[in-house]
Structures are given as structure tokens and as C-alpha cells.
Amino acid sequence: MKEARPTSGLVIQALFNILGPAGERSFLDLFAGSGRVGLEASRRGFSPVCFVEISRKNADEIEARVGKRENMVLRMDVRRSFGYFSNKELLFDVVFADPPYCIGWTARMASLESRFSGIIGSEGILILEHSKREMPDPGSWKEWSVSSRQYGETILSVFKKCGKGEP
């Protein structure tokens, strides 16, 4: 398994500039790694925050740092988490996904488009962090508007369900 690649401080700041104030929004951190992004979301007032991480070591470390009871850490494959959230009827306002770079996950995310629709609220957004060498195909996301912002080697692609304005 590849070692987690933490999201840079610059990209985290850009992410929360895109999102604006937390308000009463929930946050899902997929491929949580160190949990840095989800922990920052919690610090900024997003609640609940849910972390999905397959590595037992990383999930245990996140759990030790989470604090708030309404937050949740799930140790499972991201693809399995969609079924979990659907069964619990959980919807999120913000979904952040930072899959491992350069092993095909960015392209695979499009195959999960309908699954994302089932866990993101009607006003919610998906933000995908990826390498500039791995661009998602906007044509594969037929029911979503897509915009991208580049920060060095990293790109944040912002997906909103069609008919919704920019975040």
C-alpha cells in the first residue's frame, strides 16, 4: 500500500476558501489518509465530519484525534462506504476525495458518479484533489457542472449537481 500523501497547507487553505464558512454543513473526507483535511473541517465548524480511510494505522490515529462524538471514522474501502452511507440514509453537504495519485483513481471516480449522487445533498458539492497529470473527464460527469483550480502540481476539481450555482 502506498504511503499517505498529505494535502499541502496551500491546498487546504484554497479548499476552505472555495467552501466559505461552514454554516451547518456536514463534511465527508474520503481517502482520509492522515485526516488533516477532515480535522481542519471540524476545526472550522463543519459538523458532523466523517472520515473514510482503509489503513488501520491511519484510521486509528484519526480516531485518537477526532474528539467530537458526532464525528465518525470508518475503516473501509471508499467503494464500500457508499453502501454504508446509503443504508444509513446519510447525505453530506461537502464531500472531499483525495485518492492516491497516479494509480488510476481519478479516472475511476467517474464510474462512481451515481454513487456520489446518492450521498451528496441537493445543494452539496464534491471536491476531488488530483495531480495535474490525471485530469477527470468532465464528459463522464453528465449530471454535474465541473470547474477546476490549479495549485502547483495539484488540482482541485469542484463538482456540483447540474442546475446549482458555483460554490
NUMI-804753 format. One record per residue: residue number from 1; residue in one letter; x, y negated, z of N, C-alpha, C in turn. Coordinates in nm, 3 decimals. Example, Ala and Ser with C-alpha at 12.3 -4.5 7.8 and 13.67 -1.06 7.14 Angstrom:
<rs>
R 1 A 1.319 0.569 0.780 1.230 0.450 0.780 1.320 0.330 0.780
R 2 S 1.285 0.225 0.708 1.367 0.106 0.714 1.290 -0.003 0.787
</rs>
This chain:
<rs>
R 1 M 0.084 0.118 0.000 0.000 0.000 0.000 0.089 -0.124 0.000
R 2 K 0.049 -0.224 -0.084 0.127 -0.347 -0.089 0.109 -0.426 0.040
R 3 E 0.216 -0.494 0.079 0.212 -0.580 0.198 0.121 -0.699 0.168
R 4 A 0.049 -0.745 0.268 -0.040 -0.860 0.251 0.040 -0.983 0.214
R 5 R -0.014 -1.062 0.121 0.047 -1.186 0.077 -0.040 -1.298 0.132
R 6 P 0.008 -1.365 0.236 -0.076 -1.469 0.298 -0.106 -1.585 0.203
R 7 T -0.226 -1.638 0.214 -0.264 -1.756 0.138 -0.185 -1.874 0.192
R 8 S -0.129 -1.954 0.101 -0.045 -2.067 0.143 -0.129 -2.175 0.210
R 9 G -0.063 -2.256 0.291 -0.129 -2.367 0.358 -0.192 -2.464 0.260
R 10 L -0.122 -2.491 0.148 -0.174 -2.582 0.045 -0.305 -2.529 -0.012
R 11 V -0.309 -2.399 -0.040 -0.430 -2.339 -0.098 -0.543 -2.336 0.005
R 12 I -0.511 -2.308 0.130 -0.614 -2.310 0.235 -0.674 -2.451 0.247
R 13 Q -0.589 -2.552 0.247 -0.639 -2.690 0.255 -0.727 -2.721 0.135
R 14 A -0.683 -2.680 0.015 -0.763 -2.703 -0.106 -0.897 -2.631 -0.097
R 15 L -0.896 -2.509 -0.049 -1.019 -2.431 -0.034 -1.120 -2.505 0.053
R 16 F -1.076 -2.553 0.167 -1.170 -2.619 0.258 -1.206 -2.760 0.210
R 17 N -1.123 -2.821 0.127 -1.162 -2.946 0.062 -1.275 -2.920 -0.037
R 18 I -1.266 -2.807 -0.110 -1.372 -2.769 -0.203 -1.502 -2.743 -0.127
R 19 L -1.493 -2.672 -0.016 -1.612 -2.633 0.060 -1.676 -2.747 0.137
R 20 G -1.597 -2.842 0.182 -1.650 -2.950 0.264 -1.685 -2.902 0.403
R 21 P -1.764 -2.980 0.478 -1.799 -2.943 0.616 -1.874 -2.810 0.622
R 22 A -1.853 -2.737 0.730 -1.913 -2.605 0.746 -2.064 -2.610 0.754
R 23 G -2.116 -2.712 0.820 -2.260 -2.715 0.844 -2.299 -2.590 0.920
R 24 E -2.402 -2.524 0.875 -2.445 -2.399 0.938 -2.427 -2.284 0.840
R 25 R -2.311 -2.279 0.777 -2.286 -2.177 0.675 -2.204 -2.060 0.728
R 26 S -2.234 -1.944 0.673 -2.160 -1.822 0.706 -2.046 -1.804 0.606
R 27 F -1.949 -1.720 0.642 -1.827 -1.706 0.562 -1.784 -1.560 0.563
R 28 L -1.757 -1.506 0.445 -1.707 -1.369 0.430 -1.568 -1.375 0.369
R 29 D -1.471 -1.314 0.436 -1.332 -1.309 0.390 -1.304 -1.166 0.344
R 30 L -1.307 -1.145 0.210 -1.278 -1.013 0.153 -1.129 -1.000 0.127
R 31 F -1.075 -0.882 0.143 -0.930 -0.859 0.133 -0.862 -0.952 0.234
R 32 A -0.906 -0.948 0.357 -0.868 -1.048 0.458 -0.719 -1.053 0.489
R 33 G -0.646 -0.944 0.472 -0.502 -0.947 0.499 -0.474 -0.986 0.643
R 34 S -0.404 -1.096 0.661 -0.371 -1.145 0.795 -0.491 -1.211 0.864
R 35 G -0.595 -1.241 0.787 -0.713 -1.307 0.842 -0.700 -1.458 0.848
R 36 R -0.593 -1.510 0.794 -0.565 -1.653 0.806 -0.679 -1.741 0.753
R 37 V -0.736 -1.704 0.638 -0.841 -1.787 0.579 -0.969 -1.780 0.664
R 38 G -1.011 -1.660 0.700 -1.132 -1.646 0.782 -1.118 -1.710 0.918
R 39 L -1.000 -1.699 0.978 -0.977 -1.763 1.108 -0.986 -1.914 1.096
R 40 E -0.934 -1.968 0.984 -0.946 -2.112 0.961 -1.092 -2.151 0.940
R 41 A -1.167 -2.067 0.871 -1.311 -2.093 0.852 -1.381 -2.099 0.988
R 42 S -1.350 -2.006 1.075 -1.409 -2.004 1.209 -1.370 -2.130 1.286
R 43 R -1.244 -2.167 1.278 -1.194 -2.287 1.346 -1.268 -2.412 1.298
R 44 R -1.304 -2.413 1.169 -1.372 -2.529 1.111 -1.523 -2.525 1.130
R 45 G -1.574 -2.423 1.197 -1.716 -2.420 1.232 -1.805 -2.328 1.150
R 46 F -1.751 -2.256 1.053 -1.833 -2.159 0.981 -1.869 -2.048 1.079
R 47 S -1.996 -2.003 1.072 -2.037 -1.900 1.166 -2.163 -1.832 1.114
R 48 P -2.166 -1.700 1.118 -2.056 -1.613 1.157 -1.952 -1.604 1.047
R 49 V -1.836 -1.553 1.083 -1.730 -1.521 0.987 -1.711 -1.370 0.992
R 50 C -1.710 -1.309 0.874 -1.689 -1.165 0.865 -1.562 -1.140 0.784
R 51 F -1.480 -1.050 0.832 -1.353 -1.014 0.768 -1.365 -0.870 0.718
R 52 V -1.324 -0.844 0.594 -1.316 -0.707 0.542 -1.171 -0.682 0.504
R 53 E -1.112 -0.583 0.570 -0.970 -0.550 0.548 -0.953 -0.399 0.560
R 54 I -0.887 -0.339 0.464 -0.870 -0.193 0.463 -0.757 -0.146 0.554
R 55 S -0.656 -0.229 0.575 -0.541 -0.190 0.658 -0.579 -0.190 0.806
R 56 R -0.562 -0.077 0.871 -0.593 -0.066 1.014 -0.511 -0.167 1.094
R 57 K -0.382 -0.178 1.064 -0.294 -0.270 1.137 -0.345 -0.414 1.124
R 58 N -0.373 -0.457 1.001 -0.421 -0.594 0.981 -0.557 -0.615 1.046
R 59 A -0.648 -0.519 1.032 -0.782 -0.532 1.091 -0.773 -0.542 1.243
R 60 D -0.687 -0.460 1.304 -0.670 -0.466 1.449 -0.615 -0.601 1.493
R 61 E -0.519 -0.655 1.416 -0.462 -0.786 1.450 -0.566 -0.897 1.437
R 62 I -0.648 -0.889 1.333 -0.754 -0.990 1.317 -0.851 -0.980 1.434
R 63 E -0.893 -0.858 1.465 -0.989 -0.837 1.574 -0.937 -0.897 1.705
R 64 A -0.808 -0.883 1.730 -0.749 -0.937 1.853 -0.753 -1.090 1.855
R 65 R -0.759 -1.152 1.737 -0.754 -1.299 1.728 -0.890 -1.364 1.707
R 66 V -0.991 -1.287 1.671 -1.120 -1.343 1.630 -1.189 -1.422 1.740
R 67 G -1.204 -1.364 1.856 -1.263 -1.439 1.966 -1.414 -1.437 1.971
R 68 K -1.481 -1.512 1.885 -1.626 -1.528 1.893 -1.698 -1.396 1.868
R 69 R -1.800 -1.370 1.948 -1.874 -1.244 1.934 -1.951 -1.234 1.803
R 70 E -1.998 -1.346 1.751 -2.078 -1.338 1.628 -1.993 -1.306 1.505
R 71 N -1.862 -1.317 1.517 -1.773 -1.281 1.408 -1.755 -1.130 1.404
R 72 M -1.719 -1.077 1.287 -1.713 -0.933 1.269 -1.592 -0.896 1.184
R 73 V -1.524 -0.788 1.221 -1.412 -0.735 1.143 -1.450 -0.594 1.099
R 74 L -1.451 -0.571 0.968 -1.481 -0.439 0.914 -1.356 -0.381 0.851
R 75 R -1.317 -0.263 0.896 -1.202 -0.197 0.835 -1.255 -0.099 0.731
R 76 M -1.259 -0.146 0.607 -1.309 -0.062 0.498 -1.268 -0.121 0.365
R 77 D -1.281 -0.041 0.261 -1.256 -0.086 0.125 -1.362 -0.190 0.089
R 78 V -1.320 -0.294 0.020 -1.411 -0.402 -0.019 -1.531 -0.347 -0.094
R 79 R -1.510 -0.252 -0.185 -1.622 -0.198 -0.263 -1.727 -0.132 -0.174
R 80 R -1.686 -0.067 -0.067 -1.780 -0.006 0.027 -1.856 -0.112 0.108
R 81 S -1.792 -0.226 0.129 -1.855 -0.329 0.213 -1.985 -0.382 0.152
R 82 F -1.996 -0.381 0.019 -2.119 -0.431 -0.044 -2.240 -0.350 0.002
R 83 G -2.225 -0.217 0.007 -2.334 -0.132 0.055 -2.366 -0.159 0.201
R 84 Y -2.263 -0.179 0.282 -2.282 -0.209 0.424 -2.365 -0.336 0.440
R 85 F -2.324 -0.443 0.368 -2.396 -0.570 0.381 -2.539 -0.559 0.329
R 86 S -2.558 -0.486 0.219 -2.693 -0.468 0.164 -2.782 -0.394 0.263
R 87 N -2.730 -0.287 0.322 -2.809 -0.210 0.420 -2.848 -0.294 0.541
R 88 K -2.760 -0.385 0.581 -2.787 -0.472 0.696 -2.863 -0.598 0.655
R 89 E -2.887 -0.614 0.523 -2.953 -0.732 0.468 -2.881 -0.860 0.506
R 90 L -2.748 -0.855 0.499 -2.666 -0.972 0.530 -2.636 -1.050 0.402
R 91 L -2.659 -1.180 0.407 -2.623 -1.270 0.298 -2.524 -1.372 0.352
R 92 F -2.432 -1.413 0.267 -2.331 -1.510 0.307 -2.344 -1.635 0.222
R 93 D -2.309 -1.748 0.283 -2.310 -1.875 0.212 -2.182 -1.894 0.133
R 94 V -2.070 -1.847 0.189 -1.940 -1.857 0.122 -1.875 -1.720 0.126
R 95 V -1.832 -1.674 0.009 -1.754 -1.550 0.001 -1.620 -1.587 -0.060
R 96 F -1.514 -1.557 0.014 -1.377 -1.581 -0.032 -1.313 -1.446 -0.056
R 97 A -1.260 -1.425 -0.177 -1.195 -1.299 -0.210 -1.053 -1.327 -0.258
R 98 D -0.958 -1.264 -0.193 -0.817 -1.280 -0.227 -0.756 -1.141 -0.248
R 99 P -0.792 -1.077 -0.363 -0.741 -0.942 -0.386 -0.591 -0.942 -0.414
R 100 P -0.527 -0.826 -0.398 -0.384 -0.818 -0.430 -0.358 -0.864 -0.573
R 101 Y -0.253 -0.939 -0.591 -0.216 -0.989 -0.724 -0.157 -0.876 -0.809
R 102 C -0.176 -0.891 -0.939 -0.105 -0.813 -1.042 -0.128 -0.662 -1.036
R 103 I -0.241 -0.617 -0.984 -0.272 -0.474 -0.995 -0.414 -0.455 -1.050
R 104 G -0.466 -0.557 -1.118 -0.593 -0.543 -1.188 -0.719 -0.579 -1.112
R 105 W -0.706 -0.623 -0.987 -0.826 -0.654 -0.909 -0.903 -0.773 -0.965
R 106 T -0.833 -0.872 -1.018 -0.903 -0.991 -1.069 -1.000 -0.951 -1.179
R 107 A -0.955 -0.868 -1.272 -1.042 -0.821 -1.380 -1.154 -0.733 -1.324
R 108 R -1.124 -0.650 -1.225 -1.224 -0.560 -1.166 -1.335 -0.635 -1.095
R 109 M -1.307 -0.756 -1.051 -1.409 -0.831 -0.977 -1.534 -0.853 -1.063
R 110 A -1.517 -0.871 -1.195 -1.632 -0.892 -1.282 -1.726 -0.772 -1.280
R 111 S -1.672 -0.651 -1.265 -1.757 -0.532 -1.260 -1.841 -0.529 -1.133
R 112 L -1.807 -0.613 -1.037 -1.881 -0.621 -0.911 -1.979 -0.739 -0.908
R 113 E -1.998 -0.803 -1.025 -2.081 -0.924 -1.031 -2.218 -0.902 -0.967
R 114 S -2.286 -0.795 -1.002 -2.421 -0.773 -0.947 -2.415 -0.747 -0.796
R 115 R -2.307 -0.686 -0.750 -2.292 -0.661 -0.607 -2.273 -0.793 -0.531
R 116 F -2.196 -0.886 -0.592 -2.180 -1.018 -0.529 -2.316 -1.088 -0.520
R 117 S -2.397 -1.078 -0.625 -2.529 -1.142 -0.623 -2.612 -1.094 -0.506
R 118 G -2.591 -0.968 -0.464 -2.668 -0.911 -0.355 -2.624 -0.951 -0.216
R 119 I -2.507 -1.017 -0.204 -2.458 -1.056 -0.071 -2.438 -1.206 -0.056
R 120 I -2.462 -1.281 -0.164 -2.444 -1.426 -0.160 -2.581 -1.491 -0.166
R 121 G -2.608 -1.579 -0.072 -2.735 -1.650 -0.069 -2.756 -1.734 -0.195
R 122 S -2.879 -1.780 -0.216 -2.914 -1.852 -0.339 -2.833 -1.979 -0.358
R 123 E -2.790 -2.041 -0.251 -2.709 -2.162 -0.259 -2.561 -2.133 -0.234
R 124 G -2.527 -2.006 -0.224 -2.391 -1.967 -0.188 -2.294 -1.971 -0.303
R 125 I -2.166 -1.959 -0.267 -2.061 -1.958 -0.368 -1.961 -1.847 -0.338
R 126 L -1.893 -1.806 -0.446 -1.783 -1.712 -0.438 -1.658 -1.787 -0.482
R 127 I -1.553 -1.776 -0.403 -1.424 -1.833 -0.443 -1.325 -1.719 -0.451
R 128 L -1.266 -1.705 -0.570 -1.169 -1.599 -0.597 -1.031 -1.661 -0.608
R 129 E -0.939 -1.618 -0.521 -0.800 -1.660 -0.530 -0.726 -1.558 -0.616
R 130 H -0.650 -1.608 -0.714 -0.577 -1.517 -0.801 -0.456 -1.587 -0.861
R 131 S -0.369 -1.507 -0.918 -0.249 -1.557 -0.984 -0.288 -1.622 -1.117
R 132 K -0.211 -1.720 -1.160 -0.238 -1.780 -1.290 -0.212 -1.680 -1.403
R 133 R -0.144 -1.570 -1.374 -0.120 -1.466 -1.474 -0.238 -1.370 -1.487
R 134 E -0.337 -1.382 -1.400 -0.455 -1.294 -1.402 -0.581 -1.379 -1.397
R 135 M -0.630 -1.416 -1.510 -0.749 -1.501 -1.514 -0.875 -1.416 -1.527
R 136 P -0.979 -1.445 -1.448 -1.106 -1.375 -1.468 -1.168 -1.420 -1.599
R 137 D -1.238 -1.332 -1.665 -1.305 -1.363 -1.791 -1.440 -1.427 -1.759
R 138 P -1.454 -1.559 -1.782 -1.581 -1.624 -1.748 -1.700 -1.562 -1.820
R 139 G -1.677 -1.505 -1.940 -1.785 -1.441 -2.014 -1.840 -1.318 -1.945
R 140 S -1.762 -1.261 -1.855 -1.807 -1.142 -1.780 -1.900 -1.179 -1.665
R 141 W -1.903 -1.305 -1.630 -1.985 -1.353 -1.518 -2.105 -1.427 -1.577
R 142 K -2.197 -1.353 -1.637 -2.305 -1.412 -1.716 -2.403 -1.498 -1.635
R 143 E -2.423 -1.466 -1.510 -2.521 -1.539 -1.430 -2.456 -1.639 -1.335
R 144 W -2.333 -1.678 -1.365 -2.257 -1.765 -1.276 -2.192 -1.877 -1.357
R 145 S -2.184 -1.995 -1.299 -2.101 -2.101 -1.356 -1.965 -2.089 -1.288
R 146 V -1.859 -2.113 -1.365 -1.723 -2.093 -1.315 -1.641 -2.218 -1.339
R 147 S -1.568 -2.261 -1.236 -1.469 -2.367 -1.251 -1.342 -2.321 -1.180
R 148 S -1.228 -2.368 -1.227 -1.101 -2.324 -1.167 -1.014 -2.443 -1.135
R 149 R -0.936 -2.427 -1.030 -0.840 -2.530 -0.988 -0.707 -2.461 -0.960
R 150 Q -0.600 -2.518 -1.014 -0.468 -2.455 -1.001 -0.382 -2.527 -0.898
R 151 Y -0.311 -2.446 -0.818 -0.219 -2.495 -0.715 -0.091 -2.415 -0.729
R 152 G 0.003 -2.465 -0.809 0.126 -2.391 -0.835 0.094 -2.263 -0.911
R 153 E 0.135 -2.149 -0.857 0.111 -2.019 -0.920 -0.028 -1.964 -0.889
R 154 T -0.100 -2.030 -0.800 -0.228 -1.979 -0.750 -0.344 -2.057 -0.810
R 155 I -0.451 -1.986 -0.840 -0.573 -2.048 -0.890 -0.689 -2.010 -0.798
R 156 L -0.772 -2.108 -0.769 -0.899 -2.082 -0.701 -1.008 -2.096 -0.807
R 157 S -1.077 -1.986 -0.836 -1.190 -1.989 -0.928 -1.317 -1.991 -0.844
R 158 V -1.402 -2.088 -0.872 -1.523 -2.111 -0.794 -1.643 -2.066 -0.879
R 159 F -1.719 -1.972 -0.826 -1.835 -1.916 -0.895 -1.961 -1.956 -0.820
R 160 K -2.056 -2.015 -0.895 -2.187 -2.049 -0.838 -2.292 -1.984 -0.926
R 161 K -2.398 -1.936 -0.863 -2.506 -1.879 -0.942 -2.559 -1.986 -1.036
R 162 C -2.587 -1.950 -1.161 -2.633 -2.046 -1.261 -2.754 -2.122 -1.211
R 163 G -2.757 -2.249 -1.248 -2.865 -2.334 -1.203 -2.831 -2.411 -1.077
R 164 K -2.716 -2.381 -1.017 -2.672 -2.451 -0.896 -2.560 -2.548 -0.935
R 165 G -2.553 -2.662 -0.868 -2.450 -2.762 -0.897 -2.314 -2.719 -0.848
R 166 E -2.216 -2.798 -0.880 -2.079 -2.772 -0.834 -2.074 -2.779 -0.682
R 167 P -1.983 -2.699 -0.621 -1.971 -2.705 -0.473 -1.924 -2.840 -0.427
</rs>
